[in-house]
Amino acid sequence: MLDQSGNPYIAKSDKEIYLIPKMANRHGLIAGATGTGKTVSLQVMAETFSSMGVPVFVTDIKGDLSGISKAGSGNPRITERLTQLGIGEFPFHQFPVCFWDIFGEQGHPLRTTISEMGPLLLSRLLNLNDIQSSVLSLVFKIADSNGLLLLDMKDLRKMVEFVGENREKFISEFGNISPASIGAIQRGLVTLEEDGAEKFFGEPALNILDFIQTDNKGQGIINVLTADKLMMSPRTYSTFLLWLLSELFEELPEAGDLDKPKLVFFFDEAHLLFNEAPKVLIEKVEQVVRLVRSKGVGIYFVTQNPLDVPDSILGQLGNRIQHALRAFTPRDQKAVKAAAETFRSNPKLNVETEITQLGVGEALVSFLDEKGIPGIVERAKILPPQGQIGPITVEERSRLMKSSLVFGAYEKLIDRESAFEILQQKVASQKASEEAVIEQKRQEKAEKGTSGGSFDGSLMGELTKIAGKSVTRQLSNEVGRQLVRGIMGSLFGGSSGRGRSRKSGGMFGF
């Protein structure tokens, strides 16, 4: 909410508490136990940024945030809160919203390509170990070196199959590519498809700049990702959001210190990002959080426990809203103490005690001041949202989607020629070529056999060469030796032997 002077008014203790716009991209944290008011605080913050003309991206895990698109109304609880805050008339109104949904059911489809996701994030998505991840990286490298586009899941499946079938041709250049690693990647892809994640890959891919728009009144568009279904696969959810952060970091130009952010990104259920994440991934997140500020992007993590966020990242979150924590277990007590120690102390408050005594909608609040110094922590009441609390109807959502600025841009799936189609064509061409060579050799052999001529040295050498190509790899075992004896016996014994030729002109012509 903006006050009459246009200042972003968030909460009130014995005084109004404001967020400094030019410090909003110094990132932030909204934390607290379930049912303490985190979602309402998130909605209030998103509405405030939109009112400032700052676009927002937020995930809607429970379906509640869709109500931000509709003006709120008074109810006994809101009326009581406004009375406590000393606010008379409260300006309820709606905010511009753009709905997104990976599954394309409750929002515009949101996709990326396999290549844009990259091997590091895909390895996390597929739950691969370090060795398997290195093999997946080689698959990407081989695809790049051969000009094969990896756009969707079938492209990656075909590419992995191709590398597995031709791994001996790559070992000398890239090192060992074990069948076990290939199998692990293929099993991971099957699991991913069963979770429905294949709908996330394809074209048209998201243009990240579509998140950074305002309406005709200058309000920032609030991009709401419907995530209730997506949350059924936590690893996909967290990897997807991390990809979005990476895209923002890579695509946006340097902006320096701005009067207000270009975009504010809320990462709800942030603990899912860091659960069992490998060190290299944590380092990447830390790098993005540290450097994306210079691109004009603010990141706000929303989670139950501050301990869910690694210290290296937690230390970069300057704006804090801490709702109540419960101290029922030793870990809870540790979290309370850790949260208390991260605030700039207030001589009037015992922060460690206050955290456990906060009511619903109350929080310990500390925002950065104009110089970037953390403000003294205050126990405050969060303002109520101006938009509706709770979801809108299916019909209202559908109407908003059809009037969206991006309606029609992502709805139709495009499937252009890429790795899958090219490799299929190569396989078909190779098979046809091999069959043609075999048939030609058979015809030549038949012609020689009916002419009654003898097997001269030249003919024997040619047939031996034909037979040798088929059995070279089997010479190391008894079956191979028996097969060779059988073929050679037919040559010297005068019966019609059948040599099988195989084209060896390289790997699909690459």
Buried (B, 14 or more C-beta within 10 A) or exposed (E): BBEEEEBBBBBBBEEBBBBBBBBBBBBBBBBBBEEBBBBBBBBBBBBBBBBBBBBBBBBBBEBBBBBBBBEBEEEEEBEEBBEEBEBEEBEBEBBBBBBBBBBBEBBBBBBBBBBBBBBBBBBBBBBBEEEBBBBBBBBBBBBEEBEBBBBBBBBBBBBBBBBBEBBEBBEEEBEEBBEEBBEBBBEBBEEBBEBBBBBBBBBBBBEBEBBBBBBEEEBBBBBBBBBEBBBEBBBBBBBBBBBBBBBBBEEBEEBEEBEBBBBBBBBBBBBBBBEEBBEEBBEBBBEBBEEBBBBBBBBBBBBBBBBBBBEEBBEBBBBBBBBBBBBEEEEBBEBBBBBBEBBEEBEEBEBBEBBBEBEEBBBBBBBBBEEEEBBBBBBBBBBBBBBBBEBBEEEBBEEBBEEBEBEEBBEEEEEEEBBBBBBEEBBEEBEEBBEEBBEEBBEBBEEBBEEEEEEEEEBBEBBBEBBEBBBEEBEEEEEBEEBBEEBBEBBEEEEEBEBBBEBEEEBBEE
